[in-house]
Amino acid sequence: MSEPNGIENESGAMNPGWEAEIPVQELDRSCRVPVTFMFGEAAGWLFLSSLFALLNSVRFHAPDLLAHCPWLTFGRIQAAANVIFIYGFALQSAFAVALWLLVRMGRNVLVLPGYVLLGAVFWNVGVLVGVVGILAGEGTAYELFEIPKYASPILFVAYAIIGGLALVTFQRRQVRELYVSQWFLFVALLWFPWIFSTASLLLHFYPVRGVAQVAVAGWYATGLKTLVLGGVGLSVIFYLIPKLLRRSLHSHHMAVFAFWLLLFFGNGAGVLSGTTVPSWISALSATMTFFVCFATVLIGLNLYLTVGDQVNRLLEPEFRFVLVSLVSFLLVGVLGAINAHSSVAALTQFTLVLSGFNQLVLGGFIAMGLFGIAYYLLPRILGTEWPNDRLVNLHFWVTVVGLGLTIGIFGLGGLIQGQTMNDASIPFAVVTKVALNFIRMETVGSLLLAGGSLLFLVNVGRISCQGLCCGEEGIELSHGRRGWGGWRTTGGKTVAIPFKAVTKKKAVVKKKVAVTKKEQVKKDARESWTTESYCFLVFYSRWFHRGLVLFIAHRFSSVANFPNWTR
């Protein structure tokens, strides 16, 4: 890729000669509001998902906990936790990452960011409707597709807005040469509507029968984890590692080969031999899994050669999240190929090993990659720094320890469970008791993961309030028009304008402009938690519905009077 006047490009290389027409600050400003909103909502959904998972884990210690409430039974809470994690956190964060990377690497502003914000609002409404439906007992039993029938159209329309404008932004890019991250993002943006619409039609509206349901549900879950979320995760890895090292990717051709291997074989891998499908499907899937493993090895080798003699730098704080994501990805590819062998699958299938493997994919590979890119891009689009670096480090270590405990306990417990299950002389009650002991030990990991998600929510909320609400460079949503609400900087002071009251001008937050940015950051760090908590609540309560209100106003008012960031 190329970059202006010898400045490092988005892959970390140094390529002179192309003068950018749009400054980087303008690119970030174009996607600031929708990306920040999506990450803020994703952080909230992640915390709720971790609370649901912790509640179910505690129930193995106290089975009678909330047993009188049918909305909070084990099955409904588990399905709700899965849907919240996948659709509320992972996919929403992936969309935000895709928008920012396409804007940055394509060197073109985001097309119609106000409509993107509208799509994000609809997406969160769809997730909320789906979760409420699941808790009411109207969910499905399909893995990663437990949402009710009436929630899928809302999610599809919301994605049509977000994904469509993302693809238009990609098509209008100024830099025509594509980098590896853009390949995976393009595939993820096209793959998700295909598999989601197909699964909705064949599982919800025109349901197929018998074995076909298992095949369609498995095909959707594999495509979602491998090519949609996995594609975004790989785009983050290919972007951050060369960028932070200020180096070019070692081999373009090796990356192309690995990309096509994942594209052709990724969606068919992962079907074990004992699954209730025809034997030829599981045999073909095992073969595809080995090709996926080969692609994983190629990607790891390519990145290792890219790092070269700077391997020690991967242990620095800025590399921590992406390093864990990369190691998890390599483990997923290798362990998936091992588990695809029939003799190994006979030991691990129907055990806790599969739960640990899913935690490695979704938590280690996907979530850690999304955390890493969030901590990288949010300070850049908001024009500020993280209020407290210690909370960021604490989030990393708490999450890593929680993931390690969860994956390790599930893996070890699953192997022991498989051995006892395959021994006909051991009663099944003993097998269940063995598995139950490990599930109870995993509660510590669930507690740590809940704490990590809370820290992520606090970090995202504080920097969002600092950048959008309380900072000197905050967005002026009202543009001098009273009654629009939001935060407005006037005369060196940041004033909160009530959203509904047109005549009220009571200031909620007032700050003096610091002389230098460094002094401003220090001052923000010393602010009282009372003010920050108020900003935090205002941010999460108002931005959820503001996109819809602004969109309606945009349709019935002149474009000249509408805020610039929605054009």
VEXVEX-809877 format. One line per 10 residues: number of its first residue (from 0); their letters; for each residue x, y, z of C-alpha. Coordinates in Angstrom, 1 decimal. Example, Ala and Ser with C-alpha at 12.3 -4.5 7.8 and 13.67 -1.06 7.14 Angstrom:
2
0	AS	12.3,-4.5,7.8 | 13.7,-1.1,7.1
This chain:
567
0	MSEPNGIENE	0.0,0.0,0.0 | 1.0,3.6,-0.3 | 0.9,6.5,2.0 | 1.6,10.3,1.7 | 5.1,11.6,1.3 | 7.1,8.7,2.8 | 5.0,8.4,5.9 | 4.4,4.8,7.0 | 1.4,3.2,5.3 | -1.3,1.2,6.9
10	SGAMNPGWEA	0.7,-2.1,6.7 | 3.7,-0.5,8.4 | 5.8,-0.1,5.2 | 7.4,3.1,4.1 | 6.3,4.0,0.6 | 6.8,7.6,-0.7 | 5.2,9.3,-3.6 | 1.4,9.5,-3.1 | -0.1,12.6,-1.7 | -3.3,12.1,0.3
20	EIPVQELDRS	-6.1,14.5,-0.5 | -7.9,13.8,2.8 | -5.9,14.1,6.1 | -5.9,11.3,8.6 | -7.8,13.4,11.1 | -10.6,14.0,8.6 | -10.8,10.2,7.9 | -11.1,9.4,11.6 | -13.6,12.2,12.2 | -15.9,10.8,9.5
30	CRVPVTFMFG	-16.4,7.5,11.3 | -15.9,8.8,14.9 | -19.5,8.7,16.0 | -20.8,5.4,14.6 | -17.6,3.5,15.5 | -17.5,4.9,19.1 | -21.2,4.2,19.5 | -20.8,0.6,18.3 | -17.9,-0.1,20.6 | -19.7,1.4,23.5
40	EAAGWLFLSS	-22.8,-0.7,23.0 | -20.6,-3.8,22.3 | -18.9,-3.3,25.6 | -22.2,-3.1,27.4 | -23.5,-6.3,25.8 | -20.2,-8.1,26.6 | -20.6,-7.3,30.3 | -24.2,-8.5,30.3 | -23.2,-11.7,28.5 | -20.4,-12.4,31.1
50	LFALLNSVRF	-23.0,-11.8,33.9 | -25.3,-14.4,32.3 | -22.4,-16.9,31.9 | -21.4,-16.3,35.5 | -25.0,-16.9,36.7 | -25.1,-20.2,35.0 | -21.8,-21.2,36.3 | -22.8,-20.4,39.9 | -25.9,-22.6,39.4 | -23.7,-25.6,39.4
60	HAPDLLAHCP	-23.0,-24.7,43.1 | -26.5,-23.6,43.9 | -29.0,-25.4,41.6 | -32.0,-23.7,43.3 | -30.8,-20.2,42.5 | -33.6,-18.2,40.8 | -35.3,-21.6,40.0 | -38.8,-20.0,40.6 | -38.3,-17.6,37.6 | -39.0,-19.3,34.2
70	WLTFGRIQAA	-37.3,-16.4,32.4 | -34.0,-17.2,34.1 | -33.7,-20.9,33.6 | -30.4,-22.5,32.7 | -31.2,-23.1,29.0 | -32.6,-19.7,28.4 | -29.8,-17.9,30.1 | -27.2,-19.9,28.2 | -28.8,-19.1,24.9 | -29.1,-15.5,25.8
80	ANVIFIYGFA	-25.5,-15.3,26.8 | -24.4,-16.8,23.5 | -26.6,-14.4,21.4 | -25.5,-11.4,23.4 | -21.8,-12.3,23.0 | -22.0,-13.1,19.2 | -24.5,-10.5,18.0 | -24.2,-7.8,20.7 | -20.4,-7.8,21.2 | -18.5,-9.7,18.6
90	LQSAFAVALW	-20.3,-8.9,15.4 | -21.0,-5.3,16.4 | -17.3,-4.7,17.3 | -16.3,-6.4,14.0 | -18.5,-4.1,12.0 | -16.9,-1.1,13.8 | -13.4,-2.4,13.1 | -14.3,-3.0,9.4 | -15.6,0.5,9.0 | -12.5,2.1,10.5
100	LLVRMGRNVL	-10.0,-0.1,8.6 | -11.7,0.4,5.3 | -11.7,4.2,5.8 | -8.1,4.2,6.9 | -6.6,1.9,4.3 | -8.8,3.1,1.5 | -8.1,6.8,2.3 | -11.7,7.8,1.9 | -14.2,9.2,4.3 | -17.0,7.0,5.5
110	VLPGYVLLGA	-20.1,7.3,3.3 | -23.2,8.6,5.1 | -22.1,8.0,8.7 | -25.4,9.1,10.0 | -27.1,6.2,8.2 | -24.4,3.9,9.6 | -25.4,5.1,13.0 | -29.0,4.4,12.2 | -28.1,0.9,11.2 | -26.2,0.4,14.5
120	VFWNVGVLVG	-29.2,1.5,16.4 | -31.4,-0.9,14.6 | -28.8,-3.7,15.2 | -28.9,-3.1,18.9 | -32.7,-3.1,18.8 | -32.6,-6.4,17.0 | -30.3,-7.9,19.6 | -32.5,-6.6,22.4 | -35.6,-8.1,20.8 | -33.8,-11.4,20.3
130	VVGILAGEGT	-32.6,-11.6,23.8 | -36.0,-10.8,25.3 | -37.6,-13.4,23.0 | -35.1,-16.0,24.2 | -35.8,-15.3,27.8 | -39.5,-15.5,27.1 | -38.9,-19.0,25.7 | -39.2,-18.4,22.0 | -35.5,-19.1,21.0 | -34.2,-21.9,18.9
140	AYELFEIPKY	-31.7,-24.7,19.7 | -29.3,-24.0,16.9 | -25.7,-23.2,17.9 | -25.0,-19.4,17.5 | -28.4,-19.0,15.9 | -30.7,-19.1,19.0 | -32.4,-15.9,18.0 | -36.2,-16.0,17.5 | -37.8,-15.8,14.1 | -39.0,-12.2,14.4
150	ASPILFVAYA	-35.6,-10.9,15.4 | -33.7,-12.0,12.3 | -35.3,-9.5,9.8 | -34.4,-6.6,12.1 | -30.8,-7.7,12.2 | -30.7,-8.3,8.5 | -32.1,-4.8,7.7 | -29.6,-3.3,10.2 | -26.7,-5.1,8.6 | -27.9,-4.1,5.1
160	IIGGLALVTF	-27.4,-0.5,6.1 | -24.1,-0.9,7.8 | -22.6,-3.5,5.4 | -23.9,-1.7,2.3 | -22.4,1.6,3.2 | -19.2,-0.1,4.2 | -19.0,-1.7,0.8 | -19.7,1.6,-0.9 | -16.9,3.2,1.1 | -14.6,0.3,0.0
170	QRRQVRELYV	-15.6,0.9,-3.6 | -14.8,4.6,-3.4 | -11.4,4.2,-1.9 | -8.6,6.4,-3.2 | -5.9,3.8,-2.8 | -6.8,1.1,-5.3 | -4.1,-1.4,-4.3 | -5.5,-3.8,-1.7 | -3.8,-5.0,1.5 | -4.3,-8.4,3.1
180	SQWFLFVALL	-6.6,-7.0,5.8 | -8.9,-5.6,3.1 | -9.3,-9.0,1.5 | -10.5,-10.6,4.7 | -12.8,-7.6,5.5 | -14.4,-7.7,2.1 | -15.1,-11.5,2.4 | -16.5,-11.0,5.9 | -18.8,-8.2,4.7 | -20.1,-10.4,1.8
190	WFPWIFSTAS	-20.2,-13.7,3.7 | -22.3,-12.7,6.6 | -25.5,-11.6,4.7 | -25.3,-14.8,2.6 | -25.0,-17.3,5.5 | -27.4,-15.3,7.8 | -30.1,-15.0,5.2 | -29.7,-18.6,4.2 | -29.9,-19.8,7.8 | -32.9,-17.6,8.4
200	LLLHFYPVRG	-34.8,-19.0,5.4 | -34.0,-22.7,6.0 | -34.2,-22.7,9.8 | -36.9,-20.1,10.5 | -39.2,-19.2,7.6 | -39.1,-22.4,5.4 | -37.5,-24.9,7.8 | -35.9,-28.0,6.3 | -36.3,-31.4,8.0 | -34.2,-33.9,9.8
210	VAQVAVAGWY	-30.5,-34.1,9.1 | -30.7,-31.0,6.8 | -31.3,-28.8,9.9 | -28.1,-30.1,11.5 | -26.1,-29.5,8.3 | -27.5,-25.9,7.8 | -27.0,-24.9,11.4 | -23.4,-26.3,11.5 | -22.6,-24.7,8.2 | -23.8,-21.3,9.5
220	ATGLKTLVLG	-21.9,-21.6,12.8 | -18.7,-22.6,11.1 | -18.9,-19.8,8.5 | -19.7,-17.3,11.2 | -16.7,-18.2,13.3 | -14.2,-18.9,10.5 | -14.9,-16.4,7.7 | -16.9,-13.6,9.3 | -15.5,-13.2,12.8 | -12.3,-15.0,11.9
230	GVGLSVIFYL	-11.8,-12.8,8.8 | -12.1,-9.7,10.9 | -9.8,-11.2,13.5 | -7.1,-12.0,10.8 | -7.5,-8.5,9.3 | -6.7,-7.1,12.8 | -3.6,-9.3,13.1 | -2.3,-8.5,9.6 | -2.9,-4.8,10.3 | -1.5,-4.3,13.7
240	IPKLLRRSLH	1.6,-6.4,13.7 | 3.3,-4.8,10.6 | 1.9,-1.4,11.6 | 3.3,-1.4,15.1 | 6.6,-2.9,14.0 | 6.8,-0.4,11.1 | 7.6,-3.2,8.6 | 6.1,-4.5,5.4 | 4.5,-7.9,5.3 | 7.1,-10.6,4.4
250	SHHMAVFAFW	5.3,-12.4,1.6 | 2.3,-11.1,-0.4 | 2.0,-14.4,-2.3 | 2.0,-16.5,0.8 | -0.8,-14.4,2.2 | -2.8,-14.8,-1.0 | -2.4,-18.5,-0.9 | -3.5,-18.8,2.7 | -6.4,-16.5,2.0 | -7.8,-18.7,-0.8
260	LLLFFGNGAG	-7.3,-21.8,1.3 | -9.4,-20.4,4.1 | -12.0,-19.1,1.6 | -12.5,-22.4,-0.1 | -12.2,-24.8,2.8 | -13.0,-22.7,6.0 | -16.7,-22.9,5.8 | -16.8,-26.7,5.6 | -14.4,-27.5,8.4 | -15.1,-28.6,11.9
270	VLSGTTVPSW	-17.7,-31.4,11.4 | -16.7,-34.3,13.7 | -17.2,-37.9,12.8 | -19.9,-38.5,15.4 | -22.2,-35.7,14.2 | -25.7,-36.7,13.1 | -24.9,-36.2,9.4 | -24.0,-38.6,6.6 | -20.5,-40.0,7.1 | -19.3,-38.5,3.8
280	ISALSATMTF	-20.0,-35.0,5.1 | -17.8,-35.6,8.2 | -15.1,-37.2,6.1 | -15.0,-34.3,3.7 | -15.1,-31.9,6.6 | -12.0,-33.6,8.1 | -10.1,-33.1,4.9 | -11.1,-29.5,4.7 | -9.9,-29.0,8.3 | -6.4,-30.1,7.4
290	FVCFATVLIG	-6.3,-27.5,4.6 | -7.4,-24.9,7.1 | -4.6,-26.1,9.4 | -2.1,-25.7,6.4 | -3.4,-22.1,5.9 | -2.9,-21.4,9.6 | 0.7,-22.6,9.4 | 1.3,-20.4,6.4 | -0.1,-17.3,8.1 | 1.9,-18.0,11.2
300	LNLYLTVGDQ	5.1,-18.5,9.2 | 4.5,-15.3,7.2 | 4.0,-13.2,10.3 | 7.0,-14.8,12.0 | 9.2,-13.9,9.0 | 7.7,-10.4,9.1 | 8.7,-9.9,12.7 | 12.2,-11.2,12.1 | 14.7,-10.2,14.7 | 12.1,-8.1,16.6
310	VNRLLEPEFR	10.5,-11.1,18.3 | 11.2,-9.6,21.7 | 9.0,-6.5,20.9 | 5.9,-8.8,20.8 | 6.1,-8.9,24.6 | 5.7,-5.1,24.9 | 2.3,-3.8,26.2 | 1.1,-2.5,22.8 | 1.4,-6.1,21.3 | -0.2,-8.0,24.2
320	FVLVSLVSFL	-3.7,-8.3,23.0 | -2.9,-9.1,19.3 | -0.1,-11.5,20.4 | -2.7,-13.6,22.5 | -5.1,-13.4,19.5 | -2.4,-14.7,17.1 | -1.3,-17.5,19.4 | -4.9,-18.5,19.9 | -5.5,-18.5,16.1 | -2.5,-20.8,15.6
330	LVGVLGAINA	-3.7,-23.2,18.4 | -7.2,-23.2,16.9 | -5.9,-24.3,13.5 | -3.6,-27.0,14.9 | -6.0,-28.4,17.5 | -8.8,-28.4,15.0 | -6.9,-30.6,12.7 | -6.0,-33.0,15.5 | -9.5,-33.1,16.7 | -10.8,-33.9,13.2
340	HSSVAALTQF	-9.1,-37.3,13.3 | -11.7,-40.0,14.1 | -9.7,-41.6,16.9 | -9.2,-38.2,18.7 | -12.9,-37.2,18.1 | -14.0,-40.4,19.8 | -12.3,-39.2,22.9 | -13.2,-35.5,22.8 | -16.7,-35.4,21.3 | -19.6,-34.8,23.6
350	TLVLSGFNQL	-17.2,-33.6,26.3 | -16.0,-30.4,27.9 | -13.2,-30.2,25.4 | -15.5,-28.7,22.8 | -16.5,-26.0,25.3 | -12.9,-25.2,25.9 | -12.2,-25.1,22.1 | -15.1,-22.7,21.5 | -13.8,-20.5,24.3 | -10.3,-20.5,22.6
360	VLGGFIAMGL	-11.9,-19.5,19.3 | -14.4,-16.8,20.5 | -12.5,-15.6,23.6 | -8.8,-16.1,22.8 | -8.8,-15.4,19.0 | -11.8,-13.2,18.3 | -12.3,-11.2,21.5 | -8.7,-10.5,22.3 | -8.1,-9.3,18.7 | -11.1,-7.0,19.1
370	FGIAYYLLPR	-9.8,-5.7,22.4 | -6.5,-5.0,20.9 | -7.8,-3.0,17.9 | -10.3,-1.1,20.2 | -7.4,0.1,22.4 | -5.5,1.1,19.3 | -8.2,3.0,17.3 | -10.4,4.7,19.9 | -7.7,7.1,21.1 | -7.1,8.0,17.4
380	ILGTEWPNDR	-10.6,8.7,16.4 | -11.4,10.5,19.6 | -8.2,12.6,19.6 | -7.4,11.8,23.2 | -5.5,9.2,25.3 | -6.7,6.5,27.7 | -7.6,8.1,31.0 | -5.9,5.3,33.0 | -3.3,2.9,31.4 | -3.3,0.8,34.6
390	LVNLHFWVTV	-6.9,-0.2,34.0 | -6.0,-1.2,30.4 | -3.2,-3.4,31.7 | -5.5,-4.8,34.5 | -8.1,-5.7,31.9 | -5.5,-7.6,29.9 | -4.2,-9.7,32.8 | -7.6,-10.4,34.3 | -9.0,-11.5,30.9 | -5.9,-13.6,30.0
400	VGLGLTIGIF	-6.0,-15.4,33.4 | -9.7,-16.0,33.1 | -9.4,-17.4,29.6 | -6.5,-19.6,30.7 | -8.3,-21.0,33.6 | -11.5,-21.6,31.6 | -9.8,-23.2,28.6 | -7.4,-25.3,30.8 | -10.1,-26.6,33.1 | -12.5,-27.4,30.3
410	GLGGLIQGQT	-9.7,-29.1,28.3 | -8.4,-31.2,31.1 | -11.8,-32.0,32.4 | -13.0,-33.0,29.0 | -10.1,-35.4,28.4 | -10.8,-37.1,31.7 | -14.5,-37.1,31.0 | -13.9,-38.7,27.6 | -11.7,-41.5,29.1 | -14.3,-42.4,31.7
420	MNDASIPFAV	-17.1,-42.1,29.2 | -15.4,-44.6,26.9 | -14.9,-47.1,29.7 | -18.0,-49.3,29.8 | -17.1,-50.5,33.4 | -17.6,-46.9,34.8 | -21.3,-46.0,35.5 | -22.5,-42.9,33.7 | -23.3,-41.2,37.0 | -19.6,-41.3,37.9
430	VTKVALNFIR	-18.8,-39.7,34.5 | -21.3,-36.9,35.2 | -19.9,-36.3,38.7 | -16.4,-36.1,37.3 | -17.5,-33.4,34.7 | -19.4,-31.5,37.3 | -16.3,-31.1,39.5 | -14.5,-29.4,36.6 | -17.5,-27.2,35.7 | -17.6,-26.0,39.3
440	METVGSLLLA	-13.9,-25.1,39.2 | -14.5,-23.1,36.1 | -16.6,-20.6,38.1 | -13.3,-18.8,39.0 | -12.6,-18.3,35.3 | -16.1,-17.0,34.6 | -15.8,-14.6,37.5 | -12.5,-13.2,36.1 | -13.9,-12.9,32.6 | -16.9,-10.9,34.1
450	GGSLLFLVNV	-14.4,-8.7,35.8 | -12.5,-8.2,32.6 | -15.6,-7.3,30.7 | -16.5,-4.7,33.4 | -13.0,-3.2,33.1 | -13.4,-3.0,29.3 | -16.8,-1.3,29.7 | -15.3,1.2,32.1 | -12.4,1.9,29.8 | -14.5,2.4,26.7
460	GRISCQGLCC	-17.0,4.5,28.6 | -14.4,6.8,30.1 | -12.6,7.5,26.9 | -15.8,8.0,25.0 | -17.0,10.5,27.6 | -13.6,12.2,27.5 | -13.5,12.4,23.7 | -17.2,12.9,22.8 | -18.6,14.7,25.8 | -16.0,16.3,28.1
470	GEEGIELSHG	-13.0,16.8,25.9 | -11.8,19.9,24.1 | -12.0,18.1,20.8 | -15.5,16.7,21.5 | -18.0,16.6,18.7 | -20.3,19.6,18.5 | -23.5,17.8,17.8 | -25.8,20.8,18.1 | -23.8,23.2,15.9 | -25.2,26.1,17.7
480	RRGWGGWRTT	-28.9,25.0,17.3 | -30.6,24.8,20.7 | -32.9,21.9,21.3 | -30.8,19.3,19.4 | -29.1,18.2,22.6 | -25.7,16.8,23.0 | -22.5,18.5,24.1 | -21.3,21.8,22.7 | -18.0,23.6,23.3 | -18.5,27.3,23.5
490	GGKTVAIPFK	-16.0,29.9,24.8 | -13.6,27.3,26.0 | -16.2,25.5,28.1 | -18.0,22.2,27.4 | -21.7,22.5,28.1 | -24.2,19.7,28.1 | -27.5,20.8,26.4 | -30.6,18.8,27.5 | -32.0,16.7,24.7 | -35.7,17.5,25.1
500	AVTKKKAVVK	-35.7,20.9,26.7 | -35.2,23.6,24.1 | -35.2,26.5,26.4 | -33.1,25.0,29.3 | -29.4,25.8,29.2 | -28.2,24.3,32.4 | -24.6,23.3,32.1 | -23.9,19.7,33.3 | -20.1,19.6,32.8 | -17.8,22.6,32.7
510	KKVAVTKKEQ	-14.1,22.4,32.1 | -11.3,24.9,31.5 | -9.2,24.4,28.4 | -5.8,23.1,29.4 | -2.7,24.9,28.0 | -1.2,21.7,26.5 | -2.6,18.3,25.6 | -0.4,16.7,28.2 | -1.7,18.9,31.0 | -5.2,18.2,29.7
520	VKKDARESWT	-4.7,14.5,30.0 | -3.4,14.8,33.6 | -6.3,17.0,34.5 | -8.8,14.4,33.1 | -7.1,11.7,35.2 | -7.6,13.8,38.3 | -11.3,14.4,37.7 | -13.8,13.1,40.2 | -15.5,9.8,39.6 | -18.8,11.6,40.2
530	TESYCFLVFY	-18.5,13.7,37.0 | -17.2,10.7,35.0 | -20.0,8.5,36.2 | -22.6,11.0,35.1 | -21.0,11.4,31.7 | -20.8,7.6,31.4 | -24.5,7.2,32.1 | -25.5,10.0,29.8 | -23.4,8.6,27.0 | -24.9,5.1,27.1
540	SRWFHRGLVL	-28.5,6.2,27.7 | -28.7,8.9,25.1 | -26.7,7.6,22.1 | -28.8,4.5,21.8 | -31.8,6.3,20.5 | -30.3,9.5,19.2 | -29.4,8.0,15.8 | -33.0,7.3,15.0 | -34.2,10.7,16.1 | -31.5,12.5,14.0
550	FIAHRFSSVA	-32.4,10.3,11.0 | -36.0,11.3,11.2 | -35.1,15.0,11.6 | -32.8,14.6,8.6 | -35.6,13.4,6.4 | -37.8,16.4,7.2 | -35.3,19.2,7.4 | -32.8,20.7,4.9 | -29.4,19.2,4.6 | -27.8,22.5,5.2
560	NFPNWTR	-29.1,22.7,8.7 | -28.1,19.1,9.6 | -24.9,18.2,11.4 | -22.0,17.7,9.1 | -21.1,14.2,10.4 | -24.4,12.8,9.1 | -23.9,13.9,5.5
